[in-house]
Amino acid sequence: MALAVAVYHFANWYPIFTQGQLAADTAKKIGVYGVEGFFIVSGFCFFYLYGAETLTPRGLKEFHIKRFFRIAPLYYLAVGTNLLFGFVAGPQHSPRMILENVTFAFGLIHPNHSLATGGWSIGLEYVFYLAFPLLAWAASRWKPFLTVGTLGLLLLSAPWTFHYVADAPREGNMNFHTYVQVANHAFLFFMGGMVAQARLAWGARFSTRTFLVLAVALTLAFTMKYRNFYDDFTIMQGWPRYYFIFICFAGVALFAFYDFPDSPVKTAGKFLGEVSYSVYLLHPLIQEGLKALGSEKLPPLAGFFVGLTVTLALSALTFRYVEKPMMGLGRRLSR
């Protein structure tokens, strides 16, 4: 999903698709719903891995230290690079905005106060981290909690999806500023929790044949519905949004209930999973660097593949030399 966001952005920066083509429409869809799907995956992972013990004083301390050292170092690197080189990302640089980003308070104040491109989703993630221990405690004591919570938060999102985002003025990017709010996305984490709860309760798994049939069906449902649109917000509001979110939800459930055999596909998937955070945060910075080197003179297809290749290569390095050491430090400090 992180790679899908990078594909979407590089396809905009190096226009390789013609408006109205299936590939152009699909690139926009995967860019938008790669982020939405990531929230569902995040909810799945946390409700699957953690339980009510995180509410003990020691458990809370360990949880928050680990999450901080998983998220903060690379985010600080991205924000620091933007500040150092004067790259435009988010609002004007000011002491207040820097403080919001250092503390991750921008997720509660306004997700688009992030000083890293795409950082609004990191702000929402951190809001989820703050709430998660209490949510896990509630889910462990009342089984319907996640289902009821999903329905409640889904209803809460409806005014944003059908009215607030649609009615927001386009000037000043106000429609996007409205779209990124917590109330418009909170139900996605709960949806992931529902999948986790089901996987823990049910032992049945899809066969390879069933998995492939369902994967093809979901792919066709995703790519063939809502075609030939120009404005991305056409699919980011109203019924199209809920349609694509349901497909993301079904996709996460499909993968959750299939045990991948050892294969090159699984190895590649594991690699992309490991480097996904770096891919998400670094690809806009890599594009700025490529622009400075004159990449805009390249043919669009060449620029597109150079951007993706450099992104994956540098993301592998930052995962190895920044993310992994910082995660290890977080584990040691939490003990």
C-alpha positions as CSV (number, residue, x, y, z in Angstrom):
1,M,0.0,0.0,0.0
2,A,2.9,2.4,0.7
3,L,4.3,1.4,-2.7
4,A,0.9,2.2,-4.2
5,V,1.1,5.7,-2.9
6,A,4.6,6.1,-4.3
7,V,3.4,4.8,-7.7
8,Y,0.5,7.3,-7.6
9,H,2.8,10.3,-6.9
10,F,5.5,9.4,-9.3
11,A,2.9,8.9,-12.0
12,N,1.8,12.5,-11.3
13,W,5.4,13.8,-11.3
14,Y,6.3,11.9,-14.4
15,P,3.0,11.7,-16.4
16,I,3.1,8.2,-17.9
17,F,-0.6,7.7,-18.2
18,T,-3.2,9.4,-20.4
19,Q,-6.3,10.8,-18.6
20,G,-9.2,8.4,-18.9
21,Q,-7.0,5.3,-19.3
22,L,-7.7,2.4,-17.0
23,A,-4.1,2.7,-15.7
24,A,-4.6,6.4,-14.9
25,D,-7.8,5.8,-13.0
26,T,-6.3,2.8,-11.1
27,A,-3.2,4.8,-10.2
28,K,-5.4,7.5,-8.6
29,K,-7.4,4.9,-6.8
30,I,-4.5,3.0,-5.3
31,G,-2.9,6.3,-4.3
32,V,-5.9,7.4,-2.3
33,Y,-6.9,4.0,-0.9
34,G,-3.4,2.8,-0.2
35,V,-3.5,5.2,2.7
36,E,-7.0,4.3,3.8
37,G,-6.1,0.6,3.6
38,F,-3.0,1.2,5.7
39,F,-5.2,2.4,8.5
40,I,-7.2,-0.8,8.3
41,V,-4.0,-2.9,8.3
42,S,-2.7,-0.9,11.3
43,G,-5.9,-1.6,13.3
44,F,-5.6,-5.3,12.4
45,C,-2.0,-5.5,13.5
46,F,-2.5,-3.8,16.8
47,F,-5.6,-5.6,17.9
48,Y,-4.1,-8.9,16.8
49,L,-0.8,-8.5,18.6
50,Y,-1.7,-6.6,21.8
51,G,-4.1,-7.3,24.6
52,A,-5.4,-5.7,27.8
53,E,-2.1,-6.1,29.5
54,T,-0.9,-2.9,27.8
55,L,-3.1,-1.0,30.3
56,T,-0.8,-1.9,33.2
57,P,1.6,0.9,34.1
58,R,4.5,-1.2,32.9
59,G,2.6,-2.3,29.8
60,L,1.7,1.3,28.9
61,K,5.3,2.4,29.3
62,E,6.6,-0.4,27.1
63,F,3.9,0.2,24.5
64,H,4.5,3.9,24.1
65,I,8.3,3.7,24.1
66,K,8.3,1.1,21.4
67,R,5.8,3.0,19.3
68,F,7.7,6.3,19.6
69,F,11.0,4.7,18.5
70,R,9.2,3.0,15.7
71,I,7.6,6.1,14.3
72,A,9.5,9.2,15.4
73,P,13.2,8.7,14.2
74,L,12.3,8.4,10.5
75,Y,9.6,11.0,10.7
76,Y,12.1,13.4,12.3
77,L,14.5,12.6,9.5
78,A,11.9,13.5,6.9
79,V,10.8,16.7,8.7
80,G,14.5,17.7,9.3
81,T,15.4,17.2,5.6
82,N,12.5,19.4,4.6
83,L,13.5,22.2,7.0
84,L,17.2,21.9,6.1
85,F,16.7,22.2,2.3
86,G,13.6,24.4,2.4
87,F,11.3,21.9,0.7
88,V,7.6,22.9,0.8
89,A,5.6,20.4,2.8
90,G,2.7,21.5,5.0
91,P,2.2,24.9,6.6
92,Q,4.8,27.7,7.0
93,H,7.7,26.6,9.2
94,S,7.3,28.2,12.6
95,P,8.3,27.3,16.2
96,R,4.7,26.3,16.9
97,M,4.5,24.0,13.9
98,I,7.9,22.4,14.7
99,L,6.8,21.8,18.3
100,E,3.5,20.2,17.0
101,N,5.6,17.9,14.8
102,V,8.1,17.0,17.4
103,T,5.4,16.0,19.9
104,F,3.0,14.6,17.2
105,A,0.3,16.8,18.6
106,F,-0.6,17.9,15.1
107,G,-2.6,14.7,14.7
108,L,-5.0,16.0,17.3
109,I,-4.8,19.7,16.4
110,H,-4.9,19.4,12.6
111,P,-3.3,16.5,10.6
112,N,-2.2,18.8,7.8
113,H,0.1,20.6,10.2
114,S,2.6,17.9,9.4
115,L,5.9,19.2,8.0
116,A,6.4,16.1,5.9
117,T,4.6,15.3,2.7
118,G,1.9,12.7,3.5
119,G,2.6,13.1,7.2
120,W,-1.1,13.7,8.0
121,S,-1.6,10.0,8.1
122,I,1.3,9.6,10.6
123,G,-0.6,12.2,12.8
124,L,-3.7,10.0,12.7
125,E,-1.7,6.9,13.5
126,Y,-0.3,8.6,16.6
127,V,-3.8,9.5,17.7
128,F,-4.7,5.8,17.4
129,Y,-1.6,4.9,19.4
130,L,-2.7,7.2,22.2
131,A,-6.2,5.7,22.3
132,F,-5.3,2.0,21.6
133,P,-4.6,0.7,25.1
134,L,-8.0,1.8,26.3
135,L,-9.6,0.4,23.1
136,A,-7.8,-2.9,23.5
137,W,-9.0,-3.1,27.1
138,A,-12.6,-2.5,26.1
139,A,-12.4,-5.0,23.2
140,S,-11.1,-7.7,25.5
141,R,-13.9,-7.2,28.0
142,W,-16.8,-6.8,25.7
143,K,-16.6,-8.7,22.4
144,P,-19.1,-6.6,20.4
145,F,-17.1,-3.5,21.2
146,L,-15.2,-3.3,17.9
147,T,-18.3,-4.0,15.8
148,V,-20.4,-1.4,17.7
149,G,-17.5,1.0,17.6
150,T,-17.1,0.5,13.9
151,L,-20.8,1.2,13.2
152,G,-20.8,4.2,15.5
153,L,-17.7,5.8,14.0
154,L,-18.9,5.0,10.5
155,L,-22.0,7.0,11.2
156,L,-19.8,9.8,12.6
157,S,-17.9,9.9,9.3
158,A,-21.0,10.2,7.2
159,P,-21.4,14.0,7.5
160,W,-17.8,14.4,6.6
161,T,-18.0,12.0,3.6
162,F,-21.3,13.3,2.2
163,H,-21.3,17.0,3.2
164,Y,-18.3,18.6,4.9
165,V,-15.7,17.4,2.3
166,A,-18.0,17.9,-0.6
167,D,-19.0,21.4,0.5
168,A,-15.5,22.6,1.5
169,P,-14.1,25.3,-0.9
170,R,-11.4,24.2,-3.3
171,E,-9.4,27.4,-2.7
172,G,-6.6,26.9,-0.2
173,N,-7.0,23.1,-0.5
174,M,-9.8,23.3,2.1
175,N,-11.4,20.1,0.8
176,F,-8.3,18.1,1.6
177,H,-7.9,19.9,5.0
178,T,-11.5,18.7,5.7
179,Y,-10.9,15.2,4.4
180,V,-7.9,14.4,6.7
181,Q,-9.8,14.9,10.0
182,V,-9.8,12.2,12.7
183,A,-13.6,11.9,12.5
184,N,-13.4,11.0,8.8
185,H,-11.0,8.1,9.4
186,A,-11.3,6.7,12.9
187,F,-13.7,3.8,11.9
188,L,-10.9,2.4,9.6
189,F,-8.8,1.3,12.6
190,F,-11.8,-0.4,14.2
191,M,-12.5,-2.2,10.9
192,G,-9.0,-3.7,11.1
193,G,-9.7,-4.7,14.7
194,M,-12.8,-6.5,13.6
195,V,-10.7,-8.6,11.1
196,A,-8.1,-9.3,13.8
197,Q,-10.9,-10.4,16.2
198,A,-12.3,-12.7,13.6
199,R,-8.9,-14.2,12.7
200,L,-8.2,-15.0,16.4
201,A,-11.6,-16.6,16.8
202,W,-11.9,-18.6,13.6
203,G,-9.4,-21.3,12.6
204,A,-10.6,-21.7,9.0
205,R,-8.3,-20.4,6.3
206,F,-8.8,-19.9,2.5
207,S,-7.3,-22.5,0.1
208,T,-4.9,-21.1,-2.5
209,R,-7.6,-21.5,-5.2
210,T,-10.2,-19.7,-3.2
211,F,-7.7,-16.9,-2.3
212,L,-6.8,-16.4,-6.0
213,V,-10.4,-16.3,-7.2
214,L,-11.4,-13.8,-4.5
215,A,-8.3,-11.7,-5.1
216,V,-9.1,-11.5,-8.9
217,A,-12.7,-10.6,-8.0
218,L,-11.7,-7.8,-5.7
219,T,-9.1,-6.5,-8.2
220,L,-11.8,-6.3,-10.9
221,A,-14.3,-4.6,-8.5
222,F,-11.6,-2.1,-7.6
223,T,-10.4,-1.2,-11.1
224,M,-13.5,-1.4,-13.2
225,K,-15.9,0.6,-11.0
226,Y,-16.0,4.5,-11.2
227,R,-14.0,5.2,-14.3
228,N,-13.0,8.3,-16.3
229,F,-12.8,10.8,-13.5
230,Y,-10.5,13.8,-13.5
231,D,-10.7,15.1,-9.9
232,D,-9.4,12.7,-7.2
233,F,-12.1,14.0,-4.9
234,T,-14.7,12.3,-7.1
235,I,-13.7,9.0,-5.4
236,M,-12.8,10.5,-2.0
237,Q,-16.3,11.4,-0.9
238,G,-19.9,10.1,-0.9
239,W,-20.7,6.5,-1.8
240,P,-17.6,5.9,-3.9
241,R,-15.5,6.4,-0.8
242,Y,-17.5,3.7,1.1
243,Y,-17.4,1.4,-1.9
244,F,-13.6,1.5,-2.1
245,I,-13.2,1.3,1.7
246,F,-15.3,-1.9,1.7
247,I,-13.0,-3.4,-0.9
248,C,-9.9,-2.4,1.2
249,F,-11.6,-4.0,4.2
250,A,-12.3,-7.2,2.2
251,G,-8.8,-7.3,0.9
252,V,-7.3,-7.1,4.4
253,A,-9.6,-9.9,5.5
254,L,-8.7,-12.0,2.4
255,F,-5.0,-11.8,3.2
256,A,-5.6,-12.3,7.0
257,F,-7.4,-15.6,6.3
258,Y,-4.8,-17.0,3.9
259,D,-1.5,-18.5,5.1
260,F,1.1,-17.7,2.4
261,P,3.5,-20.6,1.6
262,D,7.2,-19.9,1.4
263,S,7.9,-18.5,-2.0
264,P,9.5,-15.6,-3.9
265,V,6.2,-13.8,-3.7
266,K,6.2,-14.1,0.1
267,T,9.8,-12.9,0.3
268,A,9.1,-9.9,-1.9
269,G,6.0,-9.1,0.2
270,K,8.0,-9.3,3.4
271,F,10.6,-6.9,1.9
272,L,8.0,-4.4,0.9
273,G,6.4,-4.7,4.3
274,E,9.7,-3.9,6.0
275,V,10.5,-0.9,3.9
276,S,7.0,0.4,3.6
277,Y,7.3,3.2,6.2
278,S,10.5,4.5,4.5
279,V,8.9,4.2,1.1
280,Y,6.0,6.3,2.3
281,L,8.0,9.1,3.9
282,L,11.0,9.2,1.7
283,H,9.7,9.1,-1.9
284,P,8.7,12.8,-1.9
285,L,12.2,13.7,-0.6
286,I,13.7,11.5,-3.3
287,Q,11.7,13.3,-5.9
288,E,13.0,16.7,-4.7
289,G,16.6,15.3,-5.0
290,L,15.9,13.9,-8.5
291,K,14.5,17.3,-9.6
292,A,17.6,19.0,-8.4
293,L,19.6,16.6,-10.6
294,G,17.5,17.4,-13.6
295,S,15.3,14.3,-13.7
296,E,12.5,16.3,-15.3
297,K,14.5,16.2,-18.5
298,L,14.1,12.4,-18.6
299,P,11.3,10.8,-20.6
300,P,8.3,10.3,-18.3
301,L,8.7,6.5,-18.2
302,A,12.4,6.7,-17.4
303,G,11.8,9.2,-14.6
304,F,9.0,7.1,-13.2
305,F,11.1,4.0,-12.9
306,V,14.2,5.8,-11.7
307,G,12.1,7.4,-8.9
308,L,10.7,4.1,-7.8
309,T,14.0,2.3,-8.0
310,V,15.9,4.9,-6.0
311,T,13.0,5.0,-3.5
312,L,13.2,1.2,-2.9
313,A,17.0,1.2,-2.7
314,L,17.2,4.0,-0.2
315,S,14.3,2.7,1.8
316,A,16.1,-0.6,2.2
317,L,19.1,1.3,3.6
318,T,17.1,3.5,5.9
319,F,15.2,0.5,7.2
320,R,18.5,-1.3,7.9
321,Y,20.5,1.6,9.3
322,V,17.8,3.9,10.9
323,E,14.6,2.0,11.5
324,K,15.9,-1.3,12.8
325,P,18.5,0.2,15.2
326,M,15.9,2.6,16.6
327,M,13.3,-0.2,17.1
328,G,16.0,-2.1,18.9
329,L,16.7,0.9,21.1
330,G,13.0,1.2,21.9
331,R,12.8,-2.4,22.9
332,R,15.9,-2.1,25.2
333,L,14.6,1.1,26.8
334,S,11.1,-0.4,27.3
335,R,12.7,-3.2,29.4
